[in-house]
């Protein structure tokens, strides 16, 4: 079992391909994901998770034999937002 974090920006519906270290992911892996918005409090790094007004979800997720995970996000907002996805790999 391992936990991986991805911080990114985006909005709308997007398909992503996220690479993992060699040997972590294959088609038999179980991969779970959470998503939330992140912000930067004054004088702090951009790493403070919070629940904002935008709807955010990971719609589909598929582990691939080449070590990547293909996943679809929906961020219901009209401009890019900072977000964090945490992957739990079993």
C-alpha positions as CSV (number, residue, x, y, z in Angstrom):
1,X,0.0,0.0,0.0
2,X,1.3,3.5,-0.8
3,X,-0.1,7.1,-0.9
4,X,0.9,9.5,-3.7
5,X,0.0,13.3,-3.9
6,X,-0.4,15.4,-7.0
7,X,-1.0,19.2,-6.8
8,X,-2.2,20.8,-10.1
9,X,-4.4,23.5,-11.6
10,X,-7.4,23.0,-13.9
11,X,-11.1,23.2,-14.4
12,X,-13.9,21.5,-16.4
13,X,-13.7,17.9,-17.4
14,X,-10.2,16.6,-18.1
15,X,-8.6,13.3,-18.7
16,X,-5.2,12.9,-17.0
17,X,-2.3,10.3,-17.3
18,X,-0.3,10.3,-14.1
19,X,3.0,8.4,-14.0
20,X,4.1,6.5,-10.9
21,X,7.5,5.0,-10.0
22,X,8.4,1.8,-11.8
23,X,6.7,-1.3,-10.4
24,X,4.0,0.6,-8.4
25,X,1.1,0.4,-10.9
26,X,-0.2,-2.3,-13.2
27,X,-3.7,-3.4,-14.5
28,X,-4.2,-5.5,-11.3
29,X,-3.6,-2.5,-8.9
30,X,-6.5,-1.1,-6.9
31,X,-6.2,2.7,-7.1
32,X,-8.5,5.1,-5.0
33,X,-8.4,8.9,-5.3
34,X,-9.6,11.9,-3.3
35,X,-9.7,15.5,-4.6
36,X,-9.9,18.9,-2.9
37,X,-9.0,22.5,-3.5
38,X,-5.8,23.9,-2.1
39,X,-4.8,27.5,-1.3
40,X,-1.9,29.5,0.0
41,X,-2.4,31.3,3.3
42,X,-0.2,34.5,3.7
43,X,3.4,33.5,4.3
44,X,2.7,29.8,3.8
45,X,3.2,27.4,0.9
46,X,0.5,26.4,-1.5
47,X,-0.5,23.3,0.3
48,X,-3.6,24.1,2.5
49,X,-6.5,21.8,1.6
50,X,-10.0,23.1,1.9
51,X,-13.6,22.5,0.7
52,X,-14.5,25.5,-1.5
53,X,-17.6,26.4,-3.5
54,X,-16.5,24.5,-6.7
55,X,-17.7,20.9,-7.1
56,X,-14.7,18.6,-7.6
57,X,-14.7,14.9,-8.3
58,X,-12.6,12.1,-9.8
59,X,-15.1,10.4,-12.1
60,X,-13.1,7.4,-13.5
61,X,-9.7,5.9,-12.7
62,X,-7.9,3.0,-14.5
63,X,-4.4,1.6,-13.6
64,X,-2.3,0.9,-16.7
65,X,0.4,-1.7,-17.3
66,X,2.9,1.0,-18.2
67,X,2.9,2.4,-14.6
68,X,0.5,5.2,-15.2
69,X,-3.0,5.9,-13.9
70,X,-5.6,7.3,-16.3
71,X,-8.2,9.3,-14.5
72,X,-11.0,11.8,-15.3
73,X,-11.6,14.9,-13.1
74,X,-14.6,17.3,-13.1
75,X,-13.9,20.7,-11.5
76,X,-17.2,22.7,-11.8
77,X,-15.8,26.2,-12.0
78,X,-15.3,28.7,-14.9
79,X,-11.5,29.2,-14.4
80,X,-8.5,27.1,-13.2
81,X,-8.3,26.3,-9.5
82,X,-5.5,24.8,-7.6
83,X,-6.3,21.2,-6.5
84,X,-4.8,18.2,-4.8
85,X,-5.4,14.6,-5.7
86,X,-4.3,11.8,-3.3
87,X,-3.9,8.3,-4.7
88,X,-4.1,5.3,-2.5
89,X,-2.5,2.3,-4.4
90,X,-3.1,-1.3,-3.2
